[in-house]
């Protein structure tokens, strides 16, 4: 019984590597970034947190907008670059309630590992 409890405690305390990356999204002005779109982002396998960074939404032109998101994730695919390709593809599949999609996805920085608490 002691062995089972020890193994169970090790299992509970084991944490996978958690990463954070800034993601730039470009989209049409009519695209509704908030609400359902954020729910779709959070539903992507491995993503744990997604929020808009300051300055929020940037107006690029009369019909284009850009937002910088801070995304925290636990990679579910190996190698690591395969997971990043998966993330980019999933972001490009997201549609708002009107059917508008994200036009462009760029990782602003290289993902950094977060410290375990």
C-alpha positions as MATLAB code, in Angstrom:
seq = 'XXXXXXXXXXXXXXXXXXXXXXXXXXXXXXXXXXXXXXXXXXXXXXXXXXXXXXXXXXXXXXXXXXXXXXXXXXXXXXXXXXXXXXXXXXXXXXXXXXXXXXXXXXXXXXXXXXXXX';
ca = [
       0.000    0.000    0.000;
       2.875    2.369    0.828;
       4.344    1.847   -2.634;
       1.018    2.682   -4.308;
       0.658    5.871   -2.216;
       4.222    6.926   -3.039;
       3.680    6.390   -6.778;
       0.338    8.215   -6.617;
       1.962   11.202   -4.859;
       4.699   11.305   -7.513;
       2.031   11.243  -10.208;
       0.117   14.117   -8.579;
       3.253   16.240   -8.163;
       4.600   15.637  -11.664;
       4.180   18.736  -13.818;
       4.723   19.015  -17.504;
       6.649   21.928  -18.998;
       4.498   25.025  -19.323;
       5.365   27.649  -21.968;
       4.318   31.182  -22.849;
       4.445   32.941  -26.225;
       3.216   36.197  -27.732;
       1.080   35.652  -30.826;
       0.214   38.378  -33.343;
      -3.112   37.920  -35.143;
      -4.086   39.968  -38.184;
      -7.741   40.098  -39.190;
     -10.415   42.134  -41.021;
     -11.968   45.041  -39.099;
     -15.336   43.237  -38.911;
     -13.807   40.186  -37.204;
     -15.069   39.871  -33.609;
     -12.009   38.832  -31.595;
     -13.646   38.717  -28.173;
     -16.152   36.219  -26.772;
     -16.556   33.092  -28.859;
     -13.165   33.460  -30.554;
     -11.339   33.445  -27.206;
     -13.332   30.370  -26.205;
     -12.177   28.653  -29.415;
      -8.568   29.618  -28.688;
      -8.779   28.241  -25.148;
     -10.275   25.034  -26.554;
      -7.136   24.317  -28.618;
      -5.369   21.242  -27.240;
      -2.615   22.323  -24.830;
      -3.588   25.988  -24.384;
      -4.183   26.894  -20.769;
      -4.486   30.714  -20.852;
      -5.054   33.285  -23.586;
      -5.431   37.016  -23.105;
      -4.882   40.252  -25.018;
      -1.680   42.158  -24.357;
      -1.420   45.945  -24.173;
      -2.065   47.969  -26.304;
      -4.851   45.539  -27.240;
      -6.131   45.962  -30.773;
      -3.937   47.875  -33.216;
      -5.483   49.537  -36.305;
      -3.202   48.696  -39.240;
      -5.361   50.245  -41.966;
      -8.985   51.136  -42.651;
      -9.932   47.465  -42.978;
      -7.211   45.508  -41.093;
      -6.581   45.052  -37.366;
      -3.931   43.299  -35.322;
      -3.959   41.977  -31.760;
      -1.138   40.616  -29.646;
      -2.138   37.703  -27.429;
      -0.215   36.202  -24.521;
      -0.772   32.464  -24.775;
       0.297   29.904  -22.181;
       0.386   26.260  -23.194;
       1.603   22.768  -22.465;
       2.793   21.201  -25.742;
       0.885   18.046  -26.605;
       2.828   17.118  -29.727;
       6.498   16.375  -30.179;
       8.810   17.661  -31.482;
       8.218   21.175  -30.181;
       8.168   22.836  -33.628;
       5.396   20.434  -34.681;
       3.247   21.724  -31.832;
       3.906   25.337  -32.910;
       2.843   24.463  -36.483;
      -0.271   22.835  -35.022;
      -1.051   26.010  -33.031;
      -0.657   28.224  -36.100;
      -2.958   25.965  -38.149;
      -5.593   25.903  -35.376;
      -5.558   29.709  -35.073;
      -6.121   30.018  -38.827;
      -9.176   27.733  -38.606;
     -10.962   29.907  -36.038;
     -14.061   31.754  -37.244;
     -16.154   34.381  -35.513;
     -19.963   34.247  -35.368;
     -20.200   35.823  -38.855;
     -17.789   33.296  -40.385;
     -14.838   35.708  -40.659;
     -11.403   34.180  -40.094;
      -7.973   35.210  -38.854;
      -5.821   36.240  -41.832;
      -2.336   35.863  -40.412;
      -0.655   34.339  -37.349;
       2.893   35.119  -36.218;
       4.777   34.097  -33.096;
       6.291   37.378  -31.869;
       8.881   35.752  -29.620;
      10.301   32.304  -29.120;
       8.209   30.423  -26.518;
       9.768   30.547  -23.075;
       9.401   27.943  -20.368;
       7.564   29.164  -17.283;
       8.964   28.441  -13.843;
       7.252   25.699  -11.883;
       5.579   26.903   -8.725;
];
